[in-house]
Amino acid sequence: MPEVDSLAELNQMIDRWDEEDEARRIRSRPRTIGELFAVERPLRQPLPVEAFETGRHFTLRVDRHSRISVRTNRYSVPVRLIGRMVQVVLHASDLVAYDGREQVARQERIRAKGGRQLELATARAPAP
């Protein structure tokens, strides 16, 4: 790992490596990496406008304890959703639950098997 004092310094280091790499040849190929990239550049397609979702999607029923089970772990959601189906997106570091298009819970992902995550703010019944 390179040791740097800032993200800007790391980005400058990576830019320098990219520039140096353009003159490199892969094995015995007749063209350099920079020359091959120049041929490829006009053939590239633009990136899609909409965001690419990297999480895993689930449709889950909220149990009588106001929880959803994702893989081997349980997470709390608002009490008003007991018995209803919710959409869940499991990301690398967090879990997000939706009731329709409304985000109803966001919690840190549990790493251990059989874990439980209770967020009192999401599990509390609404005030009368």
DOKEDO-13513 format. One record per atom (N, C-alpha, C, O): residue number from 1; residue in three letters; atom name; x, y, z. Coordinates in nm, 3 decimals. Layout:
BEGIN
R   num   residuo   atomo         X         Y         Z
R   NUM       ALA      CA         X         Y         Z
...
END
This chain:
BEGIN
R   num   residuo   atomo         X         Y         Z
R     1       MET       N     0.084    -0.118     0.000
R     1       MET      CA     0.000     0.000     0.000
R     1       MET       C     0.088     0.124     0.000
R     1       MET       O     0.183     0.134     0.078
R     2       PRO       N     0.058     0.216    -0.087
R     2       PRO      CA     0.136     0.340    -0.085
R     2       PRO       C     0.102     0.421     0.040
R     2       PRO       O    -0.013     0.425     0.084
R     3       GLU       N     0.202     0.483     0.096
R     3       GLU      CA     0.179     0.569     0.211
R     3       GLU       C     0.176     0.713     0.164
R     3       GLU       O     0.273     0.764     0.107
R     4       VAL       N     0.062     0.780     0.188
R     4       VAL      CA     0.042     0.917     0.144
R     4       VAL       C    -0.019     0.997     0.258
R     4       VAL       O    -0.074     0.941     0.353
R     5       ASP       N    -0.008     1.129     0.247
R     5       ASP      CA    -0.063     1.217     0.350
R     5       ASP       C    -0.206     1.262     0.319
R     5       ASP       O    -0.276     1.312     0.407
R     6       SER       N    -0.249     1.244     0.193
R     6       SER      CA    -0.383     1.290     0.158
R     6       SER       C    -0.435     1.212     0.037
R     6       SER       O    -0.358     1.147    -0.034
R     7       LEU       N    -0.563     1.221     0.016
R     7       LEU      CA    -0.625     1.159    -0.101
R     7       LEU       C    -0.575     1.226    -0.229
R     7       LEU       O    -0.556     1.160    -0.330
R     8       ALA       N    -0.555     1.356    -0.224
R     8       ALA      CA    -0.505     1.430    -0.340
R     8       ALA       C    -0.367     1.377    -0.381
R     8       ALA       O    -0.339     1.360    -0.499
R     9       GLU       N    -0.282     1.351    -0.282
R     9       GLU      CA    -0.148     1.299    -0.311
R     9       GLU       C    -0.158     1.159    -0.374
R     9       GLU       O    -0.084     1.128    -0.467
R    10       LEU       N    -0.249     1.077    -0.323
R    10       LEU      CA    -0.269     0.943    -0.381
R    10       LEU       C    -0.318     0.953    -0.525
R    10       LEU       O    -0.271     0.879    -0.612
R    11       ASN       N    -0.412     1.044    -0.552
R    11       ASN      CA    -0.463     1.061    -0.688
R    11       ASN       C    -0.352     1.107    -0.783
R    11       ASN       O    -0.347     1.061    -0.897
R    12       GLN       N    -0.265     1.195    -0.738
R    12       GLN      CA    -0.152     1.239    -0.821
R    12       GLN       C    -0.058     1.122    -0.850
R    12       GLN       O    -0.007     1.110    -0.962
R    13       MET       N    -0.036     1.037    -0.752
R    13       MET      CA     0.050     0.921    -0.768
R    13       MET       C    -0.010     0.825    -0.872
R    13       MET       O     0.061     0.772    -0.957
R    14       ILE       N    -0.140     0.804    -0.864
R    14       ILE      CA    -0.208     0.714    -0.958
R    14       ILE       C    -0.203     0.773    -1.099
R    14       ILE       O    -0.180     0.699    -1.195
R    15       ASP       N    -0.224     0.904    -1.112
R    15       ASP      CA    -0.214     0.969    -1.244
R    15       ASP       C    -0.075     0.950    -1.304
R    15       ASP       O    -0.061     0.923    -1.423
R    16       ARG       N     0.027     0.964    -1.221
R    16       ARG      CA     0.164     0.945    -1.270
R    16       ARG       C     0.186     0.800    -1.317
R    16       ARG       O     0.249     0.777    -1.420
R    17       TRP       N     0.134     0.704    -1.240
R    17       TRP      CA     0.147     0.563    -1.279
R    17       TRP       C     0.076     0.537    -1.412
R    17       TRP       O     0.127     0.464    -1.497
R    18       ASP       N    -0.043     0.598    -1.430
R    18       ASP      CA    -0.116     0.581    -1.556
R    18       ASP       C    -0.036     0.635    -1.675
R    18       ASP       O    -0.028     0.571    -1.779
R    19       GLU       N     0.023     0.752    -1.657
R    19       GLU      CA     0.103     0.811    -1.765
R    19       GLU       C     0.223     0.723    -1.798
R    19       GLU       O     0.254     0.701    -1.916
R    20       GLU       N     0.290     0.672    -1.696
R    20       GLU      CA     0.404     0.584    -1.719
R    20       GLU       C     0.363     0.455    -1.788
R    20       GLU       O     0.438     0.400    -1.869
R    21       ASP       N     0.244     0.406    -1.756
R    21       ASP      CA     0.196     0.278    -1.810
R    21       ASP       C     0.161     0.288    -1.958
R    21       ASP       O     0.161     0.186    -2.028
R    22       GLU       N     0.131     0.407    -2.007
R    22       GLU      CA     0.094     0.423    -2.148
R    22       GLU       C     0.206     0.383    -2.243
R    22       GLU       O     0.179     0.344    -2.357
R    23       ALA       N     0.331     0.391    -2.200
R    23       ALA      CA     0.445     0.355    -2.285
R    23       ALA       C     0.481     0.207    -2.276
R    23       ALA       O     0.567     0.159    -2.349
R    24       ARG       N     0.416     0.134    -2.186
R    24       ARG      CA     0.448    -0.007    -2.165
R    24       ARG       C     0.390    -0.094    -2.276
R    24       ARG       O     0.283    -0.066    -2.329
R    25       ARG       N     0.462    -0.200    -2.309
R    25       ARG      CA     0.413    -0.300    -2.405
R    25       ARG       C     0.380    -0.428    -2.329
R    25       ARG       O     0.453    -0.470    -2.240
R    26       ILE       N     0.270    -0.489    -2.366
R    26       ILE      CA     0.231    -0.616    -2.306
R    26       ILE       C     0.298    -0.727    -2.387
R    26       ILE       O     0.271    -0.743    -2.506
R    27       ARG       N     0.383    -0.801    -2.321
R    27       ARG      CA     0.462    -0.908    -2.382
R    27       ARG       C     0.524    -0.860    -2.513
R    27       ARG       O     0.598    -0.761    -2.515
R    28       SER       N     0.494    -0.929    -2.622
R    28       SER      CA     0.559    -0.894    -2.750
R    28       SER       C     0.463    -0.823    -2.845
R    28       SER       O     0.483    -0.825    -2.966
R    29       ARG       N     0.360    -0.761    -2.791
R    29       ARG      CA     0.264    -0.691    -2.878
R    29       ARG       C     0.334    -0.573    -2.945
R    29       ARG       O     0.421    -0.509    -2.887
R    30       PRO       N     0.294    -0.544    -3.070
R    30       PRO      CA     0.363    -0.438    -3.144
R    30       PRO       C     0.328    -0.297    -3.096
R    30       PRO       O     0.406    -0.204    -3.119
R    31       ARG       N     0.214    -0.278    -3.030
R    31       ARG      CA     0.173    -0.144    -2.987
R    31       ARG       C     0.181    -0.131    -2.835
R    31       ARG       O     0.172    -0.229    -2.762
R    32       THR       N     0.198    -0.007    -2.791
R    32       THR      CA     0.200     0.021    -2.647
R    32       THR       C     0.057     0.025    -2.595
R    32       THR       O    -0.039     0.027    -2.672
R    33       ILE       N     0.044     0.028    -2.464
R    33       ILE      CA    -0.088     0.038    -2.402
R    33       ILE       C    -0.156     0.168    -2.443
R    33       ILE       O    -0.276     0.168    -2.470
R    34       GLY       N    -0.083     0.276    -2.449
R    34       GLY      CA    -0.139     0.405    -2.492
R    34       GLY       C    -0.190     0.400    -2.634
R    34       GLY       O    -0.296     0.455    -2.664
R    35       GLU       N    -0.117     0.335    -2.724
R    35       GLU      CA    -0.161     0.324    -2.864
R    35       GLU       C    -0.285     0.237    -2.875
R    35       GLU       O    -0.377     0.268    -2.951
R    36       LEU       N    -0.289     0.127    -2.800
R    36       LEU      CA    -0.407     0.040    -2.802
R    36       LEU       C    -0.529     0.113    -2.746
R    36       LEU       O    -0.640     0.098    -2.798
R    37       PHE       N    -0.509     0.191    -2.642
R    37       PHE      CA    -0.621     0.266    -2.583
R    37       PHE       C    -0.672     0.373    -2.680
R    37       PHE       O    -0.793     0.398    -2.684
R    38       ALA       N    -0.584     0.434    -2.756
R    38       ALA      CA    -0.625     0.535    -2.855
R    38       ALA       C    -0.717     0.474    -2.960
R    38       ALA       O    -0.809     0.540    -3.008
R    39       VAL       N    -0.692     0.348    -2.997
R    39       VAL      CA    -0.778     0.278    -3.093
R    39       VAL       C    -0.914     0.247    -3.028
R    39       VAL       O    -1.017     0.255    -3.094
R    40       GLU       N    -0.912     0.211    -2.902
R    40       GLU      CA    -1.034     0.171    -2.831
R    40       GLU       C    -1.122     0.290    -2.792
R    40       GLU       O    -1.244     0.277    -2.789
R    41       ARG       N    -1.062     0.404    -2.763
R    41       ARG      CA    -1.134     0.521    -2.709
R    41       ARG       C    -1.259     0.558    -2.790
R    41       ARG       O    -1.365     0.576    -2.729
R    42       PRO       N    -1.254     0.571    -2.925
R    42       PRO      CA    -1.375     0.611    -2.997
R    42       PRO       C    -1.485     0.503    -2.999
R    42       PRO       O    -1.599     0.533    -3.036
R    43       LEU       N    -1.453     0.381    -2.961
R    43       LEU      CA    -1.550     0.272    -2.962
R    43       LEU       C    -1.627     0.260    -2.831
R    43       LEU       O    -1.725     0.186    -2.823
R    44       ARG       N    -1.583     0.332    -2.729
R    44       ARG      CA    -1.648     0.320    -2.597
R    44       ARG       C    -1.785     0.385    -2.598
R    44       ARG       O    -1.808     0.485    -2.667
R    45       GLN       N    -1.876     0.328    -2.521
R    45       GLN      CA    -2.011     0.381    -2.506
R    45       GLN       C    -2.016     0.470    -2.382
R    45       GLN       O    -1.940     0.449    -2.288
R    46       PRO       N    -2.104     0.570    -2.380
R    46       PRO      CA    -2.115     0.654    -2.260
R    46       PRO       C    -2.173     0.573    -2.144
R    46       PRO       O    -2.243     0.474    -2.164
R    47       LEU       N    -2.142     0.616    -2.023
R    47       LEU      CA    -2.196     0.550    -1.904
R    47       LEU       C    -2.347     0.575    -1.896
R    47       LEU       O    -2.394     0.680    -1.940
R    48       PRO       N    -2.422     0.480    -1.841
R    48       PRO      CA    -2.567     0.502    -1.828
R    48       PRO       C    -2.597     0.619    -1.734
R    48       PRO       O    -2.521     0.647    -1.642
R    49       VAL       N    -2.707     0.685    -1.759
R    49       VAL      CA    -2.747     0.800    -1.678
R    49       VAL       C    -2.792     0.756    -1.540
R    49       VAL       O    -2.759     0.820    -1.440
R    50       GLU       N    -2.868     0.646    -1.534
R    50       GLU      CA    -2.919     0.600    -1.405
R    50       GLU       C    -2.810     0.528    -1.326
R    50       GLU       O    -2.719     0.467    -1.383
R    51       ALA       N    -2.821     0.536    -1.194
R    51       ALA      CA    -2.721     0.474    -1.106
R    51       ALA       C    -2.732     0.322    -1.113
R    51       ALA       O    -2.840     0.267    -1.133
R    52       PHE       N    -2.619     0.256    -1.098
R    52       PHE      CA    -2.614     0.110    -1.099
R    52       PHE       C    -2.623     0.060    -0.955
R    52       PHE       O    -2.536     0.092    -0.873
R    53       GLU       N    -2.725    -0.016    -0.925
R    53       GLU      CA    -2.746    -0.068    -0.791
R    53       GLU       C    -2.660    -0.192    -0.770
R    53       GLU       O    -2.670    -0.288    -0.846
R    54       THR       N    -2.576    -0.190    -0.668
R    54       THR      CA    -2.485    -0.302    -0.643
R    54       THR       C    -2.533    -0.394    -0.532
R    54       THR       O    -2.472    -0.499    -0.509
R    55       GLY       N    -2.640    -0.358    -0.463
R    55       GLY      CA    -2.689    -0.440    -0.352
R    55       GLY       C    -2.773    -0.556    -0.400
R    55       GLY       O    -2.817    -0.561    -0.515
R    56       ARG       N    -2.796    -0.650    -0.310
R    56       ARG      CA    -2.880    -0.766    -0.338
R    56       ARG       C    -3.021    -0.736    -0.288
R    56       ARG       O    -3.039    -0.690    -0.175
R    57       HIS       N    -3.121    -0.762    -0.373
R    57       HIS      CA    -3.260    -0.729    -0.342
R    57       HIS       C    -3.336    -0.848    -0.284
R    57       HIS       O    -3.318    -0.962    -0.326
R    58       PHE       N    -3.421    -0.818    -0.185
R    58       PHE      CA    -3.507    -0.918    -0.124
R    58       PHE       C    -3.646    -0.858    -0.106
R    58       PHE       O    -3.659    -0.736    -0.089
R    59       THR       N    -3.749    -0.940    -0.109
R    59       THR      CA    -3.883    -0.901    -0.069
R    59       THR       C    -3.916    -0.988     0.051
R    59       THR       O    -3.921    -1.111     0.040
R    60       LEU       N    -3.939    -0.924     0.165
R    60       LEU      CA    -3.952    -0.998     0.291
R    60       LEU       C    -4.075    -0.954     0.368
R    60       LEU       O    -4.119    -0.839     0.358
R    61       ARG       N    -4.131    -1.047     0.445
R    61       ARG      CA    -4.244    -1.014     0.532
R    61       ARG       C    -4.192    -0.976     0.670
R    61       ARG       O    -4.103    -1.042     0.725
R    62       VAL       N    -4.248    -0.869     0.726
R    62       VAL      CA    -4.211    -0.824     0.860
R    62       VAL       C    -4.280    -0.915     0.961
R    62       VAL       O    -4.401    -0.935     0.954
R    63       ASP       N    -4.204    -0.971     1.056
R    63       ASP      CA    -4.262    -1.064     1.153
R    63       ASP       C    -4.335    -0.991     1.264
R    63       ASP       O    -4.338    -0.868     1.268
R    64       ARG       N    -4.395    -1.067     1.356
R    64       ARG      CA    -4.476    -1.008     1.464
R    64       ARG       C    -4.394    -0.929     1.564
R    64       ARG       O    -4.450    -0.857     1.647
R    65       HIS       N    -4.261    -0.943     1.559
R    65       HIS      CA    -4.172    -0.867     1.647
R    65       HIS       C    -4.113    -0.745     1.576
R    65       HIS       O    -4.019    -0.683     1.626
R    66       SER       N    -4.168    -0.711     1.461
R    66       SER      CA    -4.125    -0.595     1.383
R    66       SER       C    -3.984    -0.612     1.329
R    66       SER       O    -3.904    -0.518     1.328
R    67       ARG       N    -3.953    -0.735     1.284
R    67       ARG      CA    -3.821    -0.765     1.230
R    67       ARG       C    -3.832    -0.831     1.093
R    67       ARG       O    -3.935    -0.889     1.058
R    68       ILE       N    -3.725    -0.820     1.018
R    68       ILE      CA    -3.711    -0.893     0.892
R    68       ILE       C    -3.588    -0.982     0.904
R    68       ILE       O    -3.490    -0.946     0.968
R    69       SER       N    -3.594    -1.098     0.842
R    69       SER      CA    -3.481    -1.191     0.843
R    69       SER       C    -3.413    -1.186     0.708
R    69       SER       O    -3.473    -1.217     0.605
R    70       VAL       N    -3.286    -1.148     0.709
R    70       VAL      CA    -3.208    -1.140     0.586
R    70       VAL       C    -3.091    -1.237     0.603
R    70       VAL       O    -3.004    -1.219     0.688
R    71       ARG       N    -3.094    -1.340     0.520
R    71       ARG      CA    -2.998    -1.449     0.534
R    71       ARG       C    -3.013    -1.506     0.674
R    71       ARG       O    -3.120    -1.558     0.706
R    72       THR       N    -2.915    -1.498     0.758
R    72       THR      CA    -2.928    -1.556     0.893
R    72       THR       C    -2.944    -1.451     1.001
R    72       THR       O    -2.939    -1.484     1.120
R    73       ASN       N    -2.962    -1.325     0.963
R    73       ASN      CA    -2.968    -1.217     1.060
R    73       ASN       C    -3.104    -1.148     1.061
R    73       ASN       O    -3.178    -1.153     0.963
R    74       ARG       N    -3.134    -1.082     1.172
R    74       ARG      CA    -3.262    -1.013     1.187
R    74       ARG       C    -3.239    -0.865     1.213
R    74       ARG       O    -3.152    -0.826     1.292
R    75       TYR       N    -3.321    -0.783     1.146
R    75       TYR      CA    -3.312    -0.638     1.157
R    75       TYR       C    -3.450    -0.583     1.188
R    75       TYR       O    -3.551    -0.637     1.141
R    76       SER       N    -3.456    -0.479     1.267
R    76       SER      CA    -3.585    -0.419     1.301
R    76       SER       C    -3.630    -0.320     1.194
R    76       SER       O    -3.548    -0.258     1.126
R    77       VAL       N    -3.761    -0.308     1.182
R    77       VAL      CA    -3.824    -0.209     1.095
R    77       VAL       C    -3.939    -0.148     1.173
R    77       VAL       O    -3.972    -0.199     1.280
R    78       PRO       N    -4.001    -0.042     1.125
R    78       PRO      CA    -4.110     0.020     1.201
R    78       PRO       C    -4.225    -0.077     1.231
R    78       PRO       O    -4.261    -0.161     1.149
R    79       VAL       N    -4.280    -0.063     1.350
R    79       VAL      CA    -4.388    -0.149     1.398
R    79       VAL       C    -4.509    -0.147     1.305
R    79       VAL       O    -4.576    -0.248     1.288
R    80       ARG       N    -4.536    -0.034     1.244
R    80       ARG      CA    -4.653    -0.022     1.156
R    80       ARG       C    -4.647    -0.118     1.037
R    80       ARG       O    -4.747    -0.137     0.968
R    81       LEU       N    -4.531    -0.178     1.013
R    81       LEU      CA    -4.515    -0.268     0.898
R    81       LEU       C    -4.533    -0.415     0.933
R    81       LEU       O    -4.517    -0.501     0.845
R    82       ILE       N    -4.566    -0.448     1.057
R    82       ILE      CA    -4.584    -0.587     1.097
R    82       ILE       C    -4.684    -0.655     1.003
R    82       ILE       O    -4.793    -0.604     0.979
R    83       GLY       N    -4.643    -0.771     0.951
R    83       GLY      CA    -4.728    -0.849     0.861
R    83       GLY       C    -4.721    -0.807     0.716
R    83       GLY       O    -4.775    -0.876     0.630
R    84       ARG       N    -4.657    -0.695     0.686
R    84       ARG      CA    -4.650    -0.646     0.548
R    84       ARG       C    -4.521    -0.690     0.481
R    84       ARG       O    -4.425    -0.728     0.547
R    85       MET       N    -4.521    -0.684     0.348
R    85       MET      CA    -4.403    -0.714     0.269
R    85       MET       C    -4.325    -0.585     0.249
R    85       MET       O    -4.384    -0.480     0.222
R    86       VAL       N    -4.193    -0.593     0.264
R    86       VAL      CA    -4.105    -0.477     0.240
R    86       VAL       C    -3.997    -0.518     0.142
R    86       VAL       O    -3.960    -0.635     0.131
R    87       GLN       N    -3.946    -0.419     0.071
R    87       GLN      CA    -3.833    -0.441    -0.021
R    87       GLN       C    -3.706    -0.410     0.058
R    87       GLN       O    -3.700    -0.311     0.130
R    88       VAL       N    -3.606    -0.494     0.043
R    88       VAL      CA    -3.480    -0.477     0.116
R    88       VAL       C    -3.364    -0.484     0.018
R    88       VAL       O    -3.361    -0.568    -0.072
R    89       VAL       N    -3.268    -0.394     0.036
R    89       VAL      CA    -3.145    -0.397    -0.044
R    89       VAL       C    -3.030    -0.415     0.055
R    89       VAL       O    -3.008    -0.333     0.143
R    90       LEU       N    -2.957    -0.526     0.037
R    90       LEU      CA    -2.844    -0.558     0.123
R    90       LEU       C    -2.716    -0.517     0.051
R    90       LEU       O    -2.681    -0.574    -0.052
R    91       HIS       N    -2.649    -0.417     0.106
R    91       HIS      CA    -2.522    -0.367     0.050
R    91       HIS       C    -2.406    -0.428     0.127
R    91       HIS       O    -2.427    -0.502     0.223
R    92       ALA       N    -2.285    -0.398     0.086
R    92       ALA      CA    -2.166    -0.450     0.152
R    92       ALA       C    -2.158    -0.404     0.298
R    92       ALA       O    -2.112    -0.480     0.383
R    93       SER       N    -2.201    -0.282     0.326
R    93       SER      CA    -2.185    -0.231     0.462
R    93       SER       C    -2.315    -0.194     0.533
R    93       SER       O    -2.314    -0.166     0.652
R    94       ASP       N    -2.426    -0.193     0.461
R    94       ASP      CA    -2.552    -0.161     0.527
R    94       ASP       C    -2.670    -0.230     0.461
R    94       ASP       O    -2.658    -0.291     0.355
R    95       LEU       N    -2.785    -0.218     0.528
R    95       LEU      CA    -2.911    -0.275     0.480
R    95       LEU       C    -3.011    -0.161     0.475
R    95       LEU       O    -3.019    -0.081     0.569
R    96       VAL       N    -3.088    -0.153     0.367
R    96       VAL      CA    -3.189    -0.048     0.353
R    96       VAL       C    -3.323    -0.116     0.325
R    96       VAL       O    -3.332    -0.200     0.235
R    97       ALA       N    -3.427    -0.079     0.401
R    97       ALA      CA    -3.560    -0.136     0.384
R    97       ALA       C    -3.653    -0.027     0.332
R    97       ALA       O    -3.645     0.089     0.372
R    98       TYR       N    -3.743    -0.067     0.240
R    98       TYR      CA    -3.837     0.026     0.177
R    98       TYR       C    -3.979    -0.028     0.190
R    98       TYR       O    -4.004    -0.148     0.176
R    99       ASP       N    -4.072     0.062     0.217
R    99       ASP      CA    -4.215     0.034     0.209
R    99       ASP       C    -4.262     0.109     0.086
R    99       ASP       O    -4.282     0.231     0.092
R   100       GLY       N    -4.279     0.039    -0.025
R   100       GLY      CA    -4.303     0.106    -0.152
R   100       GLY       C    -4.177     0.181    -0.190
R   100       GLY       O    -4.070     0.121    -0.201
R   101       ARG       N    -4.189     0.312    -0.211
R   101       ARG      CA    -4.070     0.393    -0.244
R   101       ARG       C    -4.013     0.465    -0.122
R   101       ARG       O    -3.911     0.532    -0.132
R   102       GLU       N    -4.079     0.452    -0.009
R   102       GLU      CA    -4.035     0.521     0.113
R   102       GLU       C    -3.930     0.437     0.187
R   102       GLU       O    -3.953     0.321     0.219
R   103       GLN       N    -3.815     0.498     0.213
R   103       GLN      CA    -3.713     0.430     0.292
R   103       GLN       C    -3.760     0.430     0.437
R   103       GLN       O    -3.786     0.536     0.493
R   104       VAL       N    -3.771     0.311     0.497
R   104       VAL      CA    -3.822     0.301     0.634
R   104       VAL       C    -3.715     0.261     0.735
R   104       VAL       O    -3.735     0.278     0.855
R   105       ALA       N    -3.602     0.209     0.689
R   105       ALA      CA    -3.494     0.172     0.781
R   105       ALA       C    -3.362     0.165     0.706
R   105       ALA       O    -3.357     0.127     0.589
R   106       ARG       N    -3.257     0.203     0.775
R   106       ARG      CA    -3.119     0.188     0.725
R   106       ARG       C    -3.035     0.150     0.845
R   106       ARG       O    -3.028     0.224     0.943
R   107       GLN       N    -2.970     0.035     0.835
R   107       GLN      CA    -2.891    -0.013     0.947
R   107       GLN       C    -2.759    -0.070     0.898
R   107       GLN       O    -2.746    -0.114     0.784
R   108       GLU       N    -2.661    -0.069     0.986
R   108       GLU      CA    -2.532    -0.128     0.954
R   108       GLU       C    -2.551    -0.278     0.935
R   108       GLU       O    -2.625    -0.342     1.010
R   109       ARG       N    -2.485    -0.334     0.836
R   109       ARG      CA    -2.497    -0.477     0.807
R   109       ARG       C    -2.430    -0.558     0.917
R   109       ARG       O    -2.321    -0.524     0.964
R   110       ILE       N    -2.496    -0.665     0.957
R   110       ILE      CA    -2.441    -0.755     1.058
R   110       ILE       C    -2.348    -0.853     0.989
R   110       ILE       O    -2.384    -0.912     0.887
R   111       ARG       N    -2.228    -0.871     1.042
R   111       ARG      CA    -2.129    -0.959     0.980
R   111       ARG       C    -2.139    -1.104     1.028
R   111       ARG       O    -2.116    -1.196     0.951
R   112       ALA       N    -2.174    -1.125     1.155
R   112       ALA      CA    -2.179    -1.260     1.211
R   112       ALA       C    -2.311    -1.328     1.175
R   112       ALA       O    -2.411    -1.261     1.151
R   113       LYS       N    -2.311    -1.460     1.172
R   113       LYS      CA    -2.434    -1.535     1.146
R   113       LYS       C    -2.520    -1.535     1.272
R   113       LYS       O    -2.470    -1.542     1.384
R   114       GLY       N    -2.650    -1.528     1.251
R   114       GLY      CA    -2.744    -1.534     1.362
R   114       GLY       C    -2.749    -1.407     1.445
R   114       GLY       O    -2.795    -1.409     1.559
R   115       GLY       N    -2.702    -1.296     1.391
R   115       GLY      CA    -2.701    -1.170     1.464
R   115       GLY       C    -2.837    -1.101     1.461
R   115       GLY       O    -2.923    -1.132     1.380
R   116       ARG       N    -2.852    -1.005     1.553
R   116       ARG      CA    -2.975    -0.926     1.559
R   116       ARG       C    -2.938    -0.781     1.573
R   116       ARG       O    -2.849    -0.744     1.649
R   117       GLN       N    -3.011    -0.697     1.498
R   117       GLN      CA    -2.987    -0.553     1.502
R   117       GLN       C    -3.120    -0.489     1.534
R   117       GLN       O    -3.212    -0.491     1.453
R   118       LEU       N    -3.130    -0.431     1.652
R   118       LEU      CA    -3.253    -0.365     1.694
R   118       LEU       C    -3.226    -0.216     1.702
R   118       LEU       O    -3.146    -0.171     1.784
R   119       GLU       N    -3.293    -0.141     1.618
R   119       GLU      CA    -3.284     0.006     1.620
R   119       GLU       C    -3.415     0.056     1.680
R   119       GLU       O    -3.519     0.052     1.615
R   120       LEU       N    -3.408     0.103     1.802
R   120       LEU      CA    -3.530     0.146     1.870
R   120       LEU       C    -3.602     0.256     1.795
R   120       LEU       O    -3.725     0.263     1.799
R   121       ALA       N    -3.529     0.342     1.726
R   121       ALA      CA    -3.592     0.451     1.651
R   121       ALA       C    -3.679     0.397     1.539
R   121       ALA       O    -3.780     0.459     1.505
R   122       THR       N    -3.644     0.282     1.481
R   122       THR      CA    -3.724     0.226     1.371
R   122       THR       C    -3.832     0.131     1.425
R   122       THR       O    -3.934     0.111     1.361
R   123       ALA       N    -3.809     0.073     1.541
R   123       ALA      CA    -3.903    -0.027     1.593
R   123       ALA       C    -4.015     0.034     1.677
R   123       ALA       O    -4.116    -0.032     1.701
R   124       ARG       N    -3.999     0.158     1.722
R   124       ARG      CA    -4.096     0.222     1.808
R   124       ARG       C    -4.231     0.242     1.737
R   124       ARG       O    -4.236     0.273     1.618
R   125       ALA       N    -4.337     0.224     1.812
R   125       ALA      CA    -4.470     0.251     1.759
R   125       ALA       C    -4.488     0.401     1.743
R   125       ALA       O    -4.431     0.478     1.821
R   126       PRO       N    -4.566     0.446     1.644
R   126       PRO      CA    -4.588     0.589     1.626
R   126       PRO       C    -4.664     0.649     1.746
R   126       PRO       O    -4.747     0.582     1.807
R   127       ALA       N    -4.635     0.775     1.777
R   127       ALA      CA    -4.701     0.843     1.887
R   127       ALA       C    -4.848     0.863     1.855
R   127       ALA       O    -4.884     0.890     1.741
R   128       PRO       N    -4.938     0.850     1.958
R   128       PRO      CA    -5.082     0.868     1.933
R   128       PRO       C    -5.120     1.009     1.900
R   128       PRO       O    -5.237     1.038     1.878
END
